[in-house]
Amino acid sequence: MELPYAEPYRMKTVEEIHLSTREQREEWIKQANYNLFNLKSCQVFIDLLTDSGTGSMSDKQWAAIMTGDESYAGSHSFHQLRQMVEKLTGFPYLLPTHQGRAAENVLFSTLIKEGNIIPGNSHFDTTKGHIEFRKAHAIDCTIDEAFEIENLHPFKGNIDLTKLEQVYQEYGASKIPFCLITITCNSSGGQPVSLQNIKAVKKLSDQYKIPVIFDAARFAENAYFIKTREEGYHHKDIKEIVKEIFSYGDGMTMSSKKDGLVNIGGFIALRNLEVYHKASNFTIIYEGYITYGGMAGRDMAALAQGLDEATEYSYLKARIKQIEYLGALLNQYNIPYQKPIGGHAIFVDALQFLPKVPREEFPAQTLGIELYLEAGIRGVEIGTILADRDPITRENRYPKLELLRLAVPRRTYTNNHMQYIAAALYNVYERRNNLTKGYRIKYESEILRHFTVELAKL
Ligand code: F0G
């Protein structure tokens, strides 16, 4: 018999979580103004709000914490991290930041001017926020297949080269400081980008003299998909694939809270010394001195170790197989979600799941609340609330997909938890025909409204 996969680690510390009653959850979600971000974590049983900073560290990472060097300048932990990043990516220049959006803030302050255009694949919301905050524009060039839920294209994060070239022709290098490739592409379902596509984007960008920057939050998961889905890479080591990915870029921003396997941190890594010098000034103003940039020495030490572990095939296999396991359970119940399985989450298709809830009443948010009421599970809306209003017309932007993301933290939950999640979704699916009404907005902020929005039940 072929042996099934099993996690290449065992548990050494556990953390208690508590199941509540439906009555308690009804009260709590009301008090939270129907915004799942406003819940206290103790009011949640299984927390799938995000895979960002919510994973478990290994014993080696905890050991690294004890060896962290807290020197203000020239910390040994910084050099450890710089060496690891260069070994994995080939980028020699490193600027630590306190998390991914801080890396965006520093790098975009360096590179983006008012009126600029940043083409890419479904920019993440903070990324788009940092672009629009500078009165620049993000143009989404993701392939159309990404928006077809049932389409089994293996690399739905890919950039459409025709769309990209049109943007390049229209605006040119003077208006486009860089093209941004997000790996994996979170907003389109944790979908990967193929190496063939990365190579082609680089070639096209070179023709137009436009640099390529990676938003690399989930680069290791992307490399796993290249290894398992792309021809010619099956026999390659994850670290080799990672090195090849970054060889086609000029730099990267990183949220270390994902594939860095740590709870906080980020960085910028660059090939160009001049850009590094300019970005260093912004690092000092916004984050801290260039050898810590908002991170404790101990956190840099844990990150160096985490990056090494995250780029091991055995770890990645267990990670992605767990998401596949959850997906297979949902298949049994015919629950509609973005296929094929992405790297870090299941993205449930709320438009199909709750067809009777009108779009302007936020079906994905409605589904998120129902799942919480059903079982104490917290997901996150990736839909109209997240998409914000158009900065000029102030109308709601209706994205092509209305999704409930169930993000699975790394090395944290067991497959029993996955069974629990699938059963809860099944129960909500069974009563979907009774769910016809959603929510209206009582309060919202100008950008990134989903974090603080307050809703009322219709
Ligand atoms: N880029 C991507 C692709 C992300 O998914 C995130 C964060 C960031 C940048 C920003 O990084 O949080 O460290 O400042 N994503 C989290 C999520 C918040 O839940 O998907 P950060």
Boltz pocket constraint, residues with backbone or C-beta under 6 A from the ligand:
constraints:
  - pocket:
      binder: B
      contacts: [[A, 49], [A, 50], [A, 51], [A, 52], [A, 99], [A, 100], [A, 101], [A, 102], [A, 124], [A, 126], [A, 127], [A, 182], [A, 183], [A, 184], [A, 186], [A, 215], [A, 217], [A, 254], [A, 255], [A, 256], [A, 257], [A, 265], [A, 266]]
      max_distance: 6.0
